[in-house]
């Protein structure tokens, strides 16, 4: 089903009600002010044998934009897990210990 087919008033109402009050991304567990609807089984993989439609809210999770874009049309099991980033000291354009 094409994206423009989902742009109905019913979809917009369901989406707004689903995301109301949610602040945590389902995949990375970080908090955001703006989340998107992500399909656990992507729309591209919804074949007739699953019986799901893009409007089935039991297939929806709240996800941040980067996690949603990263997943694309893949199942979560098909992706490599993200390694936690180590904190780094910010790189400055000069050496603060150096005398001028």
Residue frames as qw, qx, qy, qz and C-alpha x, y, z in Angstrom:
[[0.000, 0.891, 0.454, 0.000, 0.00, 0.00, 0.00],
 [0.425, 0.495, -0.018, 0.758, 1.44, 3.34, -1.00],
 [0.261, -0.203, -0.447, 0.831, 2.12, 6.08, 1.51],
 [0.227, -0.079, -0.135, -0.961, -0.47, 8.37, -0.06],
 [0.553, -0.335, -0.674, -0.358, -3.15, 5.72, 0.57],
 [0.509, -0.372, -0.634, 0.447, -2.48, 6.08, 4.31],
 [0.133, 0.065, -0.128, 0.981, -2.95, 9.85, 4.30],
 [0.325, -0.575, -0.610, -0.437, -6.61, 9.57, 5.21],
 [0.341, -0.623, 0.175, -0.682, -8.30, 11.38, 8.05],
 [0.913, -0.360, -0.103, -0.160, -8.80, 8.07, 9.87],
 [0.822, 0.127, -0.266, 0.487, -5.05, 7.33, 9.78],
 [0.175, 0.532, -0.241, 0.792, -4.21, 10.81, 11.01],
 [0.612, -0.570, 0.054, -0.546, -6.66, 10.47, 13.89],
 [0.963, -0.209, -0.159, 0.068, -5.32, 7.04, 14.88],
 [0.661, 0.320, -0.264, 0.625, -1.73, 8.25, 14.66],
 [0.084, -0.604, 0.212, -0.764, -2.38, 11.32, 16.82],
 [0.776, -0.493, 0.029, -0.392, -4.23, 9.27, 19.45],
 [0.950, -0.025, -0.212, 0.229, -1.50, 6.60, 19.47],
 [0.565, 0.326, -0.260, 0.712, 1.38, 9.05, 19.92],
 [0.302, -0.776, -0.015, -0.553, -0.39, 11.24, 22.49],
 [0.642, -0.696, 0.242, -0.211, 1.62, 11.30, 25.69],
 [0.953, -0.035, 0.082, 0.291, 4.38, 8.98, 24.46],
 [0.014, 0.949, -0.308, -0.070, 7.91, 10.32, 24.79],
 [0.484, -0.505, 0.697, 0.159, 10.14, 7.22, 24.69],
 [0.541, 0.455, -0.585, -0.397, 11.40, 5.50, 21.55],
 [0.959, -0.125, 0.109, -0.231, 10.55, 1.79, 21.57],
 [0.889, 0.336, -0.200, 0.241, 13.87, 0.77, 19.96],
 [0.484, 0.434, -0.398, 0.647, 16.59, 2.97, 21.55],
 [0.516, -0.592, -0.560, 0.262, 14.71, 3.82, 24.80],
 [0.266, -0.046, -0.112, 0.956, 15.68, 7.51, 24.57],
 [0.105, 0.721, 0.565, -0.387, 13.16, 10.28, 25.24],
 [0.210, 0.146, 0.411, 0.875, 12.08, 12.67, 22.46],
 [0.286, 0.378, 0.317, -0.822, 9.47, 15.36, 22.06],
 [0.654, 0.430, -0.191, -0.593, 8.55, 14.22, 18.56],
 [0.458, -0.150, 0.874, 0.069, 8.05, 10.55, 17.72],
 [0.490, 0.248, -0.515, -0.658, 6.86, 8.72, 14.63],
 [0.889, -0.009, 0.307, -0.341, 4.73, 5.62, 14.14],
 [0.142, 0.473, -0.840, -0.225, 6.84, 2.61, 13.24],
 [0.907, 0.014, -0.148, -0.394, 5.40, -0.69, 12.09],
 [0.618, -0.451, 0.643, -0.012, 6.88, -3.75, 13.85],
 [0.627, 0.221, 0.666, 0.337, 6.23, -5.71, 10.66],
 [0.037, -0.373, 0.241, 0.895, 7.04, -3.14, 7.95],
 [0.612, 0.517, 0.192, -0.567, 4.35, -2.21, 5.45],
 [0.425, 0.560, -0.608, -0.370, 6.55, -3.53, 2.62],
 [0.122, 0.188, -0.973, 0.056, 6.55, -7.00, 4.25],
 [0.522, 0.168, 0.557, -0.624, 2.82, -7.11, 5.01],
 [0.204, 0.044, -0.833, -0.513, 1.75, -9.90, 2.70],
 [0.652, -0.255, -0.284, -0.655, -1.72, -11.34, 2.58],
 [0.716, -0.136, -0.677, 0.105, -0.67, -14.25, 4.80],
 [0.228, 0.037, -0.562, 0.795, -0.07, -11.96, 7.81],
 [0.183, -0.690, -0.693, -0.101, -3.58, -10.56, 7.74],
 [0.293, -0.586, -0.234, 0.718, -2.28, -7.15, 8.86],
 [0.327, 0.810, 0.291, 0.391, -3.06, -3.77, 7.37],
 [0.379, 0.325, -0.236, 0.834, -1.10, -0.55, 7.95],
 [0.360, -0.557, 0.002, -0.748, -3.96, 0.72, 10.13],
 [0.820, -0.374, -0.433, 0.018, -3.70, -2.14, 12.66],
 [0.159, -0.854, 0.308, -0.387, -2.46, -0.37, 15.79],
 [0.872, -0.426, 0.241, 0.016, -1.25, -3.61, 17.42],
 [0.835, 0.262, 0.113, 0.471, 1.55, -3.53, 14.82],
 [0.185, 0.857, -0.059, 0.477, 2.56, 0.04, 15.77],
 [0.652, -0.461, -0.263, 0.541, 5.27, 1.27, 18.12],
 [0.023, 0.998, -0.016, -0.048, 6.43, 4.82, 18.86],
 [0.814, -0.026, 0.124, 0.567, 9.92, 5.36, 17.43],
 [0.133, -0.759, 0.134, 0.623, 12.28, 8.29, 17.01],
 [0.593, 0.740, -0.114, -0.297, 13.00, 9.45, 13.49],
 [0.131, 0.652, -0.738, -0.115, 16.52, 8.00, 13.36],
 [0.415, -0.104, 0.893, -0.139, 15.45, 4.52, 14.53],
 [0.674, 0.514, 0.415, -0.331, 12.50, 4.50, 12.16],
 [0.498, 0.770, -0.314, -0.245, 14.68, 5.49, 9.21],
 [0.110, -0.535, 0.837, 0.017, 17.39, 3.01, 10.22],
 [0.579, 0.078, 0.788, -0.196, 14.97, 0.08, 10.24],
 [0.299, 0.287, -0.549, -0.726, 13.39, 0.88, 6.89],
 [0.822, 0.049, -0.252, -0.509, 11.70, -2.24, 5.52],
 [0.471, 0.237, -0.824, 0.206, 13.65, -4.66, 7.71],
 [0.748, -0.560, -0.337, -0.119, 12.54, -6.61, 10.73],
 [0.330, -0.859, 0.349, -0.178, 14.37, -5.76, 13.94],
 [0.866, -0.281, 0.394, 0.123, 15.99, -9.23, 13.99],
 [0.783, 0.498, 0.167, 0.333, 17.57, -8.59, 10.58],
 [0.152, 0.908, -0.197, 0.338, 19.57, -5.58, 11.81],
 [0.613, 0.115, -0.534, 0.570, 22.85, -5.59, 13.67],
 [0.436, -0.796, -0.380, 0.179, 22.45, -4.36, 17.24],
 [0.176, 0.869, -0.152, 0.437, 23.82, -0.92, 17.95],
 [0.661, -0.125, -0.451, 0.587, 26.82, -0.72, 20.22],
 [0.261, -0.917, -0.246, 0.175, 26.57, 1.93, 22.90],
 [0.448, 0.735, -0.137, 0.490, 28.75, 4.91, 22.09],
 [0.635, -0.321, -0.329, 0.621, 31.59, 5.72, 24.41],
 [0.049, -0.977, -0.154, 0.141, 31.57, 9.29, 25.67],
 [0.678, 0.269, 0.046, 0.683, 34.28, 11.41, 24.08],
 [0.246, -0.623, -0.126, 0.732, 35.83, 14.69, 25.07],
 [0.473, 0.847, 0.232, -0.071, 34.81, 17.36, 22.56],
 [0.683, 0.104, 0.192, 0.697, 37.55, 18.27, 20.13],
 [0.035, -0.907, -0.113, 0.404, 38.49, 21.91, 20.40],
 [0.637, 0.737, 0.006, 0.225, 40.22, 23.84, 17.67],
 [0.180, 0.756, -0.468, 0.420, 43.09, 24.69, 20.01],
 [0.672, -0.111, -0.640, 0.356, 45.06, 23.16, 22.85],
 [0.369, -0.868, -0.145, -0.300, 43.82, 24.81, 26.09],
 [0.777, -0.532, 0.003, 0.336, 46.98, 23.83, 27.98],
 [0.637, 0.273, 0.139, 0.708, 49.21, 25.71, 25.54],
 [0.204, -0.711, -0.176, 0.650, 50.33, 29.21, 26.48],
 [0.491, 0.756, 0.313, 0.299, 49.89, 31.98, 23.91]]
